[in-house]
Amino acid sequence: MSVADGEDAIILAIASAPKPKRRRLRAAFVAVLTAQYTLVVIAVGLTVAGVLRYGVTPQIVVKFEAIEAALKRLPAP
């Protein structure tokens, strides 16, 4: 085995290690997915809150007011 063979092995070992790029790419991919997930969760949460606030709550209030009015019309025991 000559010195050139040892140098070739070292060069091949060094050349075959492009892992930091993959880690950076993976970290960026995870960051993008996390941001997308966060935005979707915020949008869904705001939509549900809006529907509850402006759609469901007034209907519930109207029903309770109707029940209250009906109870007031009942004769006293």
SVG drawing of the C-alpha trace seen along z (x, -y; Angstrom):
<svg xmlns="http://www.w3.org/2000/svg" viewBox="-102 -38 106 40">
<polyline fill="none" stroke="black" stroke-width="0.4" points="0.0,0.0 1.5,-3.3 1.0,-6.8 -1.2,-7.7 -3.7,-5.0 -3.9,-6.3 -4.5,-9.8 -7.2,-8.6 -9.0,-7.0 -8.9,-10.2 -10.1,-12.3 -12.9,-9.8 -13.9,-9.9 -14.0,-13.7 -15.8,-14.0 -18.6,-11.7 -19.9,-13.7 -22.4,-16.4 -24.6,-15.9 -24.7,-19.5 -26.6,-20.6 -29.3,-17.9 -29.6,-19.0 -30.1,-22.6 -32.6,-21.6 -34.4,-19.4 -34.5,-22.2 -35.8,-24.7 -38.5,-22.1 -39.6,-21.6 -39.7,-25.3 -41.9,-25.8 -44.2,-23.0 -44.5,-24.4 -45.3,-27.9 -47.9,-26.5 -49.5,-24.4 -49.5,-27.4 -51.3,-29.6 -53.9,-26.9 -54.6,-26.4 -55.0,-30.1 -57.3,-30.4 -59.5,-27.5 -59.6,-28.9 -60.6,-32.3 -63.3,-30.8 -64.7,-28.7 -64.7,-31.7 -66.4,-33.8 -69.1,-31.3 -69.7,-30.8 -69.8,-34.5 -71.9,-35.7 -73.9,-32.6 -74.6,-30.4 -74.5,-32.8 -77.4,-35.1 -79.6,-32.0 -78.9,-30.8 -79.6,-34.2 -82.9,-34.4 -83.9,-31.0 -83.1,-31.9 -85.0,-35.2 -88.0,-33.3 -87.8,-30.9 -87.6,-33.8 -90.6,-35.5 -92.6,-32.3 -91.7,-31.8 -92.8,-35.3 -96.2,-34.6 -96.8,-31.6 -99.1,-32.2 -97.4,-32.5 -97.6,-29.3"/>
</svg>
